[in-house]
Amino acid sequence: MEYSFILYPNITSKEEMRQAIKGTLDYYINHYPQKRLNGKTCGQVRKESLEQNEFTQYPIIPARRYVRYWNEIESKKKHQKEIIIEEIKNNPNQIGMGC
């Protein structure tokens, strides 16, 4: 878990690593407020949900890097399609129909 090294940069043994992982999980579940949860921690949201017997919807904010990646893929597909269409327009007799 890469976050363990951020919170616990001086790990030297297997046991220290176990403790670092437990500490990291505890930190992100119980002490790290999240913007998408209106400033609550995951642990608070879970506790409230269990006490109320209902589920509160919280938005899932799309990761910009994934959105950007898929936009680039779509742009490349569109560009390839435009190239193929242009080739067909310029050389209609050279494009076979697979027969």
N, C-alpha and C positions, 0 to 999 in steps of 0.2 A: 504494500500500500504506500504509494509515493507521499501522501500527506504525512505519514508517520515521521518521515525524515525532516519535514518542515517543522513540525512541533517538537520533535525529539531528534536533533541533529547528531547526537553523539552516541548512537547505538553501537555496542560492541559485542553483544552476546544474543543468543537465541531468546533467552528469558527477557532481556531488555526489549527485544523486538516484539515479543508477545505483549508486554506491558505497554509499549508504544502504540500498538494496534488497538488495544483496549482503550487506552487513553484518548486516542484519536477518535474512535467511534463515540465514546462518551462525550467528547467535546462537540462533535458535529450533531449529535442527537440532542444533547441536553443544554448546551451553552452557546450555540451558534445561531443567532436569530437570522431568519431568511426574509428577504424582501418580499418574495412571492407568497410567503405565509403571513404577511402583514406584521412582520417584526417578531413573530413567534418562532420558537424552536420546533424541530420535528417532534420532540418528546412532548411538548406542550400541546401540539395539535393532536397527537395520538391520544393523550390523556383526556382532552376535551371531547374527542370523538367517542371514546369508550364511555365516558360519563353521561353524554347526551344521547347515546344510542342513535345518533344520526351522523351523516357524513357531510361535511362542509366542503364545497368545491373550491379549490384554489387553482389559479391559472398556472399552466405550464408555459413558461416563457421559452420560445424556441432559441436554441443556441445559435448565435449569429454565424459561427464558423460553418455549421451544417447547412444553414440557409444559404450562405454564400457558396458553398460547395455545390449544392444542388442547382442553384441558379447558374453557375458556371457550366455544369453538365448540360442543362437545358439550352444554354446559349451555344455550346459546341454542337449539339444535335441540330439546332436550328441552322447554324452555319453550314454544316454538312449537307443538310437537306437543300439549302439554297444552291450549293455548289453542284449537287446532282441535278437539280432542276435546270440550272444554267447549262450544264453539259448536254442535257437532253434537248434543250432549245437550240443550241449551237450545232449539234450533230444528230438530228433526228433519225437519220438513216443508219447510223452506226450503232445505235442502241438496240440490242437484240431483245426479243420477247421470250427467250428461253425455249424456242421451238427448234 
